[in-house]
Amino acid sequence: MAKNKDQKLNFIDVFAGAGGLSCGMEMAGMDCLLGVDYDKYAMETFAKNHKKAEVYCGDIRKLTKNKLDELLKNKPVHAVVGGPPCQGFSTAGNGDPKDERNVLFLEFVRIVRLTRPYFVVMENVTGLVAKKNEGVLKDIFSRFHRLGYNLDVQVMSAHNYGVPEKRRRTIIIGTRINDAPIYPDFTHGDPQEDAKKKTVTVGDIIFDLKTKSGKLHNHDIATAEVKNKLDGKRLARIPEGKGIRYERDELAYFPKSLKLGVNWKEIPENRFRQSKYQRLDRLSPSPTIMTHRHSYFHPTENRYLTAREAARIQSFPNNFEFMGPLSAQWRQIGNAVPPLLGKAIGKALTKLHKVALPEDLDFKKRLKPNDNKIQFQRGKAFVYKEKPQAQVN
């Protein structure tokens, strides 16, 4: 294991979706061998954009060892990555042993057990590190520790890695050939974040949508039209970067004829949970792109975003083409790991491989105790402006 530290690393993407994480890790110089997901449109997209990778579309519980071996064609697997559902997984607290997500997470563990990769990467919602999910996180660490992996966890914000979007995800990295995982330094951000470059904004990318050959994929302006006339009139009144969340917003932007007709005093906290008619701001990163087009509007035009514009904000390259109906395209885009975030993670794995421990070091001596580590994960995970401890060049 890890004999050639300059070799190209192979990985498989489980619960891959359209393949945003795979796209980014390939940008980092890794090779995707296999994408696994049950969503047929997502797997069509994955196959379209990862032509050298195999695709398994179906129930992961039916992906047997024989089938896995057949798909991998005797190629070594250096990393297993993906976003397994695991909020329902816990043997402590209020964990529900019948929760379907338990089974799916355990299938991810099974794939790791079968392939014995150097590295494991899991991504999930930020809520995974919340106090109520401490039992879940402990179970995850414990199960992978028993397989020989040292784990760490951080909440990473995509805008710190060149993505024009403040999207935060919990990223767990495990290694069985190092003392501990490392996370990449910020490459972008605000000056106080000790970043090399300024944050990329919506305005930096929103008009750069064509491929090098001049093609436009998934950019149908007609489907982005606001068909409701009243909604159109309201949107036309909203300045760039603004929306309606509080009564003061409604008073500032809408005449009486366009009022929403809500009793602000009866709404919980006297505000909408999410702003309505929210325009993006060309001078700032976008909020998190959702799985449907109705959350945000174009910064200067009176319409929704197109799927291509949303994908561009997620940092997908313009030649990455999404398959299926528009609703499926948006679901794939909104669920994806931003590729540039995936690229940063891929570079971290490459760095870990280059500093791997000696081959003859006893297996058990590689493992570090988990007991104390879990206690400080939550506080550390939500520190966004702290420079990561280890640098990836």
C-alpha positions as CSV (number, residue, x, y, z in Angstrom):
1,M,0.0,0.0,0.0
2,A,1.1,3.6,-0.8
3,K,4.3,2.3,-2.4
4,N,4.3,4.8,-5.2
5,K,3.4,8.2,-3.7
6,D,3.3,9.9,-7.1
7,Q,0.7,7.5,-8.5
8,K,-2.6,8.9,-9.7
9,L,-5.4,8.1,-7.2
10,N,-8.6,6.3,-8.2
11,F,-11.9,6.9,-6.4
12,I,-15.5,5.8,-6.5
13,D,-18.4,8.1,-5.8
14,V,-21.3,6.6,-3.8
15,F,-24.6,8.5,-3.6
16,A,-23.0,10.5,-6.4
17,G,-25.9,12.5,-7.8
18,A,-24.9,14.3,-10.9
19,G,-21.2,14.1,-9.9
20,G,-20.2,17.5,-8.6
21,L,-17.8,16.0,-6.1
22,S,-16.4,13.7,-8.8
23,C,-16.0,16.6,-11.2
24,G,-13.9,18.5,-8.6
25,M,-11.8,15.6,-7.6
26,E,-11.0,14.9,-11.3
27,M,-10.0,18.6,-11.5
28,A,-7.5,17.8,-8.7
29,G,-5.9,15.0,-10.9
30,M,-7.8,12.0,-9.5
31,D,-9.6,9.4,-11.7
32,C,-13.2,8.4,-11.1
33,L,-13.8,4.7,-11.6
34,L,-17.4,4.4,-10.7
35,G,-20.5,6.5,-9.8
36,V,-23.4,5.0,-7.8
37,D,-26.9,6.4,-7.4
38,Y,-30.5,5.3,-7.7
39,D,-31.6,8.5,-9.6
40,K,-31.8,7.7,-13.3
41,Y,-31.5,11.3,-14.5
42,A,-28.6,12.0,-12.2
43,M,-26.8,8.9,-13.5
44,E,-27.5,9.9,-17.1
45,T,-25.8,13.2,-16.2
46,F,-22.9,11.4,-14.5
47,A,-22.4,9.1,-17.5
48,K,-22.5,12.1,-19.9
49,N,-19.8,14.0,-18.0
50,H,-17.6,11.1,-16.7
51,K,-17.1,9.1,-19.8
52,K,-14.2,7.0,-18.4
53,A,-16.2,6.0,-15.3
54,E,-18.6,3.1,-14.9
55,V,-22.1,3.8,-13.7
56,Y,-24.3,1.8,-11.4
57,C,-27.9,3.1,-11.3
58,G,-30.0,1.2,-8.8
59,D,-30.4,0.1,-5.2
60,I,-27.0,0.1,-3.6
61,R,-28.1,-2.9,-1.5
62,K,-28.0,-4.9,-4.7
63,L,-24.5,-3.9,-5.6
64,T,-22.9,-7.1,-4.7
65,K,-19.2,-7.8,-4.3
66,N,-19.1,-9.7,-7.5
67,K,-20.9,-6.8,-9.4
68,L,-18.5,-4.3,-7.8
69,D,-15.5,-6.3,-8.8
70,E,-16.9,-6.6,-12.4
71,L,-17.4,-2.8,-12.6
72,L,-13.9,-2.0,-11.1
73,K,-12.1,-4.3,-13.5
74,N,-9.3,-5.1,-10.9
75,K,-8.4,-1.4,-10.6
76,P,-7.3,-0.3,-7.1
77,V,-9.6,2.0,-5.2
78,H,-7.7,4.7,-3.3
79,A,-10.8,6.7,-2.0
80,V,-14.5,6.1,-1.5
81,V,-16.4,9.4,-1.5
82,G,-20.0,10.5,-1.4
83,G,-22.9,11.8,0.6
84,P,-24.6,8.9,2.4
85,P,-27.7,9.8,4.4
86,C,-26.8,9.3,8.0
87,Q,-29.0,11.6,10.1
88,G,-31.1,8.6,11.2
89,F,-28.1,6.5,12.1
90,S,-27.4,6.3,15.9
91,T,-27.2,3.6,18.5
92,A,-27.6,6.3,21.2
93,G,-30.2,8.9,22.0
94,N,-33.2,9.0,19.7
95,G,-31.8,7.1,16.8
96,D,-34.5,5.1,15.0
97,P,-33.2,1.6,14.1
98,K,-35.9,1.3,11.5
99,D,-34.9,4.6,9.7
100,E,-34.2,3.8,6.0
101,R,-31.2,6.2,6.2
102,N,-29.5,3.8,8.6
103,V,-29.4,1.1,6.0
104,L,-28.0,3.5,3.3
105,F,-25.2,4.7,5.6
106,L,-24.3,1.1,6.4
107,E,-24.1,0.3,2.7
108,F,-21.5,3.1,2.3
109,V,-19.6,1.5,5.2
110,R,-19.9,-1.9,3.4
111,I,-18.4,-0.5,0.2
112,V,-15.5,0.9,2.2
113,R,-15.0,-2.5,3.8
114,L,-15.0,-4.3,0.4
115,T,-12.6,-1.9,-1.3
116,R,-10.2,-1.0,1.5
117,P,-9.4,2.5,0.2
118,Y,-6.7,4.7,1.7
119,F,-9.2,7.5,2.2
120,V,-12.9,8.1,2.9
121,V,-14.7,11.3,2.3
122,M,-18.3,11.9,3.5
123,E,-20.3,15.1,2.9
124,N,-23.5,16.0,4.7
125,V,-25.6,18.9,6.0
126,T,-24.1,21.2,8.6
127,G,-26.7,19.9,11.1
128,L,-24.7,16.7,11.4
129,V,-22.3,18.4,13.9
130,A,-25.2,19.8,16.0
131,K,-25.5,18.7,19.6
132,K,-28.6,16.7,18.9
133,N,-26.6,14.6,16.4
134,E,-23.6,13.9,18.6
135,G,-24.6,10.3,18.9
136,V,-24.7,10.0,15.1
137,L,-21.2,11.6,14.7
138,K,-19.8,9.3,17.4
139,D,-21.2,6.3,15.6
140,I,-19.7,7.3,12.3
141,F,-16.3,7.9,13.9
142,S,-16.5,4.6,15.8
143,R,-17.4,2.4,12.8
144,F,-14.7,3.8,10.6
145,H,-12.2,3.6,13.4
146,R,-12.9,-0.1,13.7
147,L,-12.1,-0.4,10.0
148,G,-8.7,1.3,10.6
149,Y,-9.4,5.0,9.7
150,N,-8.4,8.1,11.5
151,L,-11.2,10.7,11.0
152,D,-11.7,14.4,11.3
153,V,-14.6,16.7,10.5
154,Q,-15.0,20.3,9.5
155,V,-17.8,22.5,8.1
156,M,-16.4,23.9,4.9
157,S,-17.8,27.0,3.1
158,A,-17.6,26.8,-0.7
159,H,-16.9,30.5,-1.1
160,N,-13.4,29.9,0.5
161,Y,-12.5,27.8,-2.5
162,G,-13.5,29.9,-5.4
163,V,-17.2,29.1,-5.5
164,P,-19.4,32.2,-5.9
165,E,-21.8,30.8,-3.3
166,K,-21.8,30.7,0.5
167,R,-22.7,27.0,0.7
168,R,-21.6,25.2,3.9
169,R,-21.3,21.4,4.1
170,T,-20.0,19.1,6.8
171,I,-17.0,17.2,5.4
172,I,-15.6,14.2,7.1
173,I,-12.2,12.9,5.9
174,G,-10.8,9.6,7.0
175,T,-7.4,8.1,6.3
176,R,-5.8,4.7,7.1
177,I,-2.3,5.6,5.9
178,N,-1.8,8.8,8.0
179,D,-1.8,9.9,11.6
180,A,-4.7,12.3,10.8
181,P,-6.5,13.9,7.9
182,I,-5.7,17.4,6.6
183,Y,-8.0,20.0,5.2
184,P,-7.0,22.5,2.5
185,D,-6.2,26.1,3.3
186,F,-8.6,28.8,2.0
187,T,-7.8,29.9,-1.5
188,H,-10.5,32.6,-1.6
189,G,-12.3,34.8,0.9
190,D,-12.5,38.1,2.7
191,P,-9.2,39.7,3.8
192,Q,-9.7,38.5,7.4
193,E,-10.0,34.9,6.2
194,D,-6.3,34.9,5.2
195,A,-7.2,33.9,1.7
196,K,-5.0,34.3,-1.4
197,K,-7.7,35.7,-3.6
198,K,-10.9,37.7,-3.0
199,T,-14.2,36.0,-2.8
200,V,-15.7,35.2,-6.3
201,T,-19.1,36.9,-6.7
202,V,-22.2,36.3,-8.8
203,G,-21.2,39.2,-11.1
204,D,-17.8,37.5,-11.8
205,I,-19.5,34.5,-13.4
206,I,-23.1,35.1,-14.2
207,F,-22.5,36.2,-17.8
208,D,-19.8,33.6,-18.5
209,L,-21.9,30.7,-19.6
210,K,-20.6,29.4,-22.9
211,T,-18.3,26.5,-23.6
212,K,-15.0,27.1,-25.3
213,S,-16.7,26.2,-28.6
214,G,-19.5,28.7,-28.0
215,K,-22.2,26.3,-27.0
216,L,-24.8,27.0,-24.3
217,H,-26.1,24.0,-22.3
218,N,-29.2,24.0,-20.0
219,H,-29.8,27.7,-20.6
220,D,-33.4,28.1,-21.8
221,I,-34.5,31.6,-21.0
222,A,-38.1,30.8,-21.8
223,T,-38.3,28.3,-18.9
224,A,-37.0,31.1,-16.5
225,E,-39.9,33.4,-17.3
226,V,-42.0,34.6,-14.4
227,K,-45.4,33.7,-15.7
228,N,-47.6,35.1,-13.0
229,K,-48.2,38.8,-13.9
230,L,-48.6,39.9,-10.3
231,D,-45.3,38.2,-9.3
232,G,-43.7,39.9,-12.3
233,K,-44.8,43.3,-11.3
234,R,-43.6,42.7,-7.7
235,L,-40.2,41.5,-8.9
236,A,-39.7,44.5,-11.1
237,R,-39.8,46.6,-7.9
238,I,-37.1,44.7,-6.1
239,P,-33.6,46.3,-6.3
240,E,-30.6,44.1,-6.9
241,G,-29.6,42.1,-3.8
242,K,-32.9,42.7,-2.0
243,G,-36.0,40.8,-1.2
244,I,-39.0,40.7,1.0
245,R,-38.5,39.2,4.4
246,Y,-39.8,41.9,6.9
247,E,-42.7,44.3,6.8
248,R,-40.2,47.1,6.3
249,D,-39.1,45.5,3.0
250,E,-42.7,45.4,1.8
251,L,-43.2,49.1,2.8
252,A,-40.0,50.1,1.0
253,Y,-40.6,48.3,-2.3
254,F,-44.3,47.7,-2.9
255,P,-47.1,50.2,-3.4
256,K,-50.4,49.3,-1.9
257,S,-51.6,47.6,-5.0
258,L,-48.7,45.1,-4.8
259,K,-48.8,44.3,-1.1
260,L,-48.7,40.6,-0.1
261,G,-51.7,40.7,2.1
262,V,-50.1,39.2,5.1
263,N,-50.5,40.1,8.8
264,W,-46.9,40.6,9.8
265,K,-47.8,40.5,13.5
266,E,-49.2,37.0,13.2
267,I,-46.2,35.5,11.4
268,P,-43.7,33.7,13.7
269,E,-40.9,36.2,14.5
270,N,-42.7,38.7,12.3
271,R,-40.8,37.7,9.3
272,F,-40.7,35.1,6.5
273,R,-38.4,32.2,7.1
274,Q,-36.9,32.8,3.7
275,S,-37.1,36.0,1.7
276,K,-39.5,36.2,-1.1
277,Y,-38.6,37.8,-4.5
278,Q,-35.0,37.6,-3.5
279,R,-32.7,38.9,-6.2
280,L,-29.0,37.9,-6.3
281,D,-26.4,40.5,-5.9
282,R,-23.6,40.8,-8.5
283,L,-21.2,42.1,-5.8
284,S,-21.6,39.2,-3.4
285,P,-21.6,35.4,-3.5
286,S,-25.0,33.7,-3.8
287,P,-26.8,32.1,-0.9
288,T,-27.0,28.3,-1.2
289,I,-28.5,27.2,-4.5
290,M,-31.6,25.1,-3.8
291,T,-33.1,22.1,-5.6
292,H,-35.8,24.3,-7.4
293,R,-35.7,27.5,-9.3
294,H,-38.1,29.5,-7.2
295,S,-35.8,30.6,-4.4
296,Y,-33.8,33.4,-6.1
297,F,-34.1,35.7,-9.1
298,H,-31.7,37.1,-11.6
299,P,-29.8,40.1,-10.3
300,T,-30.8,42.5,-13.1
301,E,-33.4,40.7,-15.2
302,N,-37.0,40.1,-14.2
303,R,-36.8,36.3,-14.2
304,Y,-35.7,33.2,-12.5
305,L,-32.2,31.8,-13.0
306,T,-31.7,29.2,-15.7
307,A,-30.3,25.9,-14.8
308,R,-27.0,26.9,-16.4
309,E,-26.7,30.0,-14.3
310,A,-27.4,28.0,-11.2
311,A,-24.8,25.4,-12.2
312,R,-22.3,28.2,-12.9
313,I,-22.9,29.5,-9.4
314,Q,-22.2,26.0,-8.1
315,S,-18.9,26.2,-10.0
316,F,-19.7,23.5,-12.6
317,P,-17.8,24.1,-15.8
318,N,-19.9,25.3,-18.8
319,N,-19.3,22.0,-20.7
320,F,-20.9,20.0,-17.9
321,E,-24.3,19.1,-19.3
322,F,-27.3,18.1,-17.2
323,M,-29.8,15.5,-18.4
324,G,-33.5,15.0,-17.8
325,P,-36.4,17.4,-17.4
326,L,-35.9,20.8,-15.9
327,S,-37.1,19.8,-12.5
328,A,-34.5,16.9,-12.5
329,Q,-31.7,19.3,-13.6
330,W,-32.5,21.7,-10.8
331,R,-32.6,18.8,-8.3
332,Q,-29.2,17.6,-9.5
333,I,-27.7,21.1,-9.3
334,G,-29.1,21.9,-5.9
335,N,-28.0,18.6,-4.3
336,A,-24.5,18.7,-5.7
337,V,-21.2,19.3,-4.0
338,P,-19.7,22.4,-5.8
339,P,-16.9,21.0,-8.0
340,L,-14.3,23.6,-6.8
341,L,-14.9,22.5,-3.2
342,G,-14.4,18.9,-4.4
343,K,-11.2,20.0,-6.1
344,A,-9.8,21.4,-2.9
345,I,-10.7,18.1,-1.1
346,G,-9.1,16.1,-3.9
347,K,-5.9,18.1,-3.5
348,A,-5.9,17.4,0.3
349,L,-6.1,13.6,-0.4
350,T,-3.2,13.9,-2.8
351,K,-1.2,15.6,-0.2
352,L,-2.1,13.0,2.4
353,H,-0.9,10.3,0.0
354,K,2.4,12.0,-0.4
355,V,3.0,12.1,3.3
356,A,1.7,8.6,4.1
357,L,3.2,6.7,7.0
358,P,5.8,3.9,6.4
359,E,4.5,0.7,4.9
360,D,5.9,-1.4,7.8
361,L,4.2,0.6,10.6
362,D,1.9,-1.7,12.6
363,F,-1.7,-1.2,11.6
364,K,-2.8,-0.5,15.2
365,K,-0.1,2.1,15.7
366,R,-1.7,4.2,12.9
367,L,-4.9,4.6,14.9
368,K,-5.5,7.6,17.2
369,P,-8.0,7.5,20.0
370,N,-11.5,8.9,19.2
371,D,-12.7,9.4,22.7
372,N,-11.5,13.0,23.2
373,K,-11.7,14.1,19.6
374,I,-15.5,14.0,19.4
375,Q,-15.8,16.5,22.3
376,F,-14.3,19.4,20.4
377,Q,-15.5,18.7,16.9
378,R,-18.6,20.9,17.1
379,G,-16.8,24.0,18.2
380,K,-14.1,23.6,15.7
381,A,-16.4,22.7,12.8
382,F,-18.2,26.1,12.9
383,V,-15.1,28.3,12.9
384,Y,-15.1,29.5,9.3
385,K,-12.4,32.1,9.5
386,E,-9.8,30.0,11.3
387,K,-6.9,29.0,9.1
388,P,-6.8,25.2,8.8
389,Q,-3.9,23.6,10.6
390,A,-2.2,21.9,7.7
391,Q,-1.5,23.4,4.3
392,V,-2.1,21.9,0.9
393,N,0.1,23.3,-1.8
